Amino acid sequence: MPVLELTNISKHFGAIHALNDVSLSLEGGEVVGLMGDNGAGKSTLVKIIAGNFPPTHGTIRVGDREVHFHKPVEARELGIEIVYQDLALCNNLTAAANVFLGRELHKVYGPLRVLDHAAMNRRAGELFAQLKSETRPRDLVRQMSGGQRQAVAIARTRLADARIVLMDEPTAAISVRQVAEVLNLIATLRNHGIAVVLISHRMPDVFSVSDRIVVLRRGRKVADKRISDSSPEEVTGLITGAIETA
Amino acid sequence: MAETADTRPAGIAMTLDETIQRQTYGVFGRVLTRQTFWVFVAAVVAFVYLSFASDAFFTGNNLFNVARNCAFVGIIALGMTAVIITGGIDLSVGSILCLAGMVTGMMMAADYSIWIAVPCGLGAALLAGFVNGYLIAYLGMPPFVVTLGMMSVARSAAMVLSGNQMVYQFGSDHAKLVAIGGGSTSGWFDGLAGLVGPDSALGGLFHGLAALVNIPNPAIVLAVLALIFGFTFRWARWGRYIFAIGGNEQAATLTGVPVRPIKVSVYMLSALMAGIAGILQVGWLGTITTGMGVGMELIVIAAVVIGGANLAGGSGTAFGAIVGAVLIEMIRNSLTLLGINPFWQGTFVGTFIIVAVLFDRIRSLRQAE
């Protein structure tokens, strides 16, 4: 059974049809590369899944029930996590503090609720180890490489026990060595049975880690196929419109 | 989740773990990189130097005065630190200090009990802080503009309340107000001695303590508040959130931090601290004028920034605020003692702010390289 199923999703902003009749289903442990030119509707689709705004038409099912999100927190409660393009990290806090931001662990002494720094550092360290990242829980995010920052952002989704992780351009602004690190992180998420939607402009990244590729053009889905049945040339054609559909 | 897929040789796994365990700096190294530490050293050096340079500095009376003046600045600096950590600024603290003192003083002059007048004074401060916070957090107005406006509004309100008259009669609780703001541990110990009997052995001990330990009440209030703030910044979720807001407000919002209520709370807290300082100051002076606390915001901001807080937000400590307050008040005091024209004090405070921010700028430039 798919963990996420979108059926005939459309989104209109006034006269602008950002998305038209898009259907998409995601299985657990599957990495789907979502590609398309600027304005093709990628971020609109992600924002609908993430609960930023509701679709104009169409239904969303998470697991076996239909859902109507009004706020991002409602999507998050159902295990949908987003790793934002700018990563949404606080540079002045430690890695562990960022992982637990908004979900801090406490110790209770009578009327006092005291942050449990030791437990948060320990748990964050475990998550980084699971992700096979060298990130240290007590380091400030300011001092970290792009790949380590990605690990922090992804560890946050692991903490929430996410079932679906949406990643918006995770490899856009980092070095080649760090790209490999991030692609490994994505593979690790998949091995843990999590469905990943990878939004990226970088063809090699999408082809190296995805199981399936979905191409949007001008608000419509023009391709949805196994990565092995496609090629970078075909996808480029689909994105630009040189190839109509596939 | 079992890590069965890990095929690395044990040796490499070890080094990875060691890397993770290793700290970037040792505890000592971390202390040495802190601005607060060096400002603390500067304060100690200044203290030692002044003790030799001026006969009047290292005397009980003078140190008592410096401690009390530090306390007023320090109390407000604690609240200001919270504001600056979130990346804001509060220019209205000097006026709110005056407003809180005036409300308290006017009510006591009308013969209300101190138990009613003080909460009303603090309530007026909190109200001003709430207006600041609401406009900044919910309407997205720049803190600089909002608190600059409140600086004018709060002082004007104090003038309207008093008809711009000096108030120096505080009704039947006059003595209590003066004791709170102007008293010291000497008074407490003398009181205790009187309670147990001045001629008993215990009474003698308290008399001895009274002569030996003389800390002004405002400094004790400062010490207690500093402990509470220091604890809260590090160990409470609220503390974690103000740092997060100062570091990356958008990230804080996205991760579900209640950014707006927290921002309102920060400005209310800053106003409350100004109100506490104001009431203590009225008690110490025994009078209120509408000129009370003029220019206070600048001294307080200087203390916070010198103590290591970054005006761009995201960093600051309670200890730093106090060290900054001590250093500034000591230097202001020494300028007077060394016979330097007091009109220079503004130059010193202003230069301090600029130099502290300059150091910050140099540091961030060096990091960017």
HADDOCK unambig.tbl for C-alpha pairs under 7 A between the chains (distance, minus, plus):
assign (segid A and resid 88 and name CA) (segid B and resid 250 and name CA) 6.95 0.50 0.50
assign (segid A and resid 88 and name CA) (segid B and resid 251 and name CA) 4.15 0.50 0.50
assign (segid A and resid 89 and name CA) (segid B and resid 248 and name CA) 6.89 0.50 0.50
assign (segid A and resid 89 and name CA) (segid B and resid 251 and name CA) 5.70 0.50 0.50
assign (segid A and resid 90 and name CA) (segid B and resid 244 and name CA) 5.91 0.50 0.50
assign (segid A and resid 90 and name CA) (segid B and resid 247 and name CA) 4.94 0.50 0.50
assign (segid A and resid 90 and name CA) (segid B and resid 248 and name CA) 5.08 0.50 0.50
assign (segid A and resid 90 and name CA) (segid B and resid 251 and name CA) 6.68 0.50 0.50
assign (segid A and resid 91 and name CA) (segid B and resid 247 and name CA) 5.96 0.50 0.50
assign (segid A and resid 92 and name CA) (segid B and resid 247 and name CA) 5.48 0.50 0.50
assign (segid A and resid 92 and name CA) (segid B and resid 314 and name CA) 5.99 0.50 0.50
assign (segid A and resid 101 and name CA) (segid B and resid 255 and name CA) 6.48 0.50 0.50
assign (segid A and resid 102 and name CA) (segid B and resid 255 and name CA) 5.74 0.50 0.50
assign (segid A and resid 102 and name CA) (segid B and resid 256 and name CA) 5.48 0.50 0.50
assign (segid A and resid 102 and name CA) (segid B and resid 257 and name CA) 5.30 0.50 0.50
assign (segid A and resid 113 and name CA) (segid B and resid 236 and name CA) 6.95 0.50 0.50
assign (segid A and resid 114 and name CA) (segid B and resid 235 and name CA) 5.33 0.50 0.50
assign (segid A and resid 114 and name CA) (segid B and resid 236 and name CA) 5.47 0.50 0.50
assign (segid A and resid 115 and name CA) (segid B and resid 235 and name CA) 5.06 0.50 0.50
assign (segid A and resid 115 and name CA) (segid B and resid 236 and name CA) 5.72 0.50 0.50
assign (segid A and resid 115 and name CA) (segid B and resid 237 and name CA) 6.42 0.50 0.50
assign (segid A and resid 134 and name CA) (segid B and resid 16 and name CA) 6.80 0.50 0.50
assign (segid A and resid 134 and name CA) (segid B and resid 20 and name CA) 6.18 0.50 0.50
assign (segid A and resid 135 and name CA) (segid B and resid 20 and name CA) 6.73 0.50 0.50
assign (segid A and resid 136 and name CA) (segid B and resid 20 and name CA) 5.02 0.50 0.50
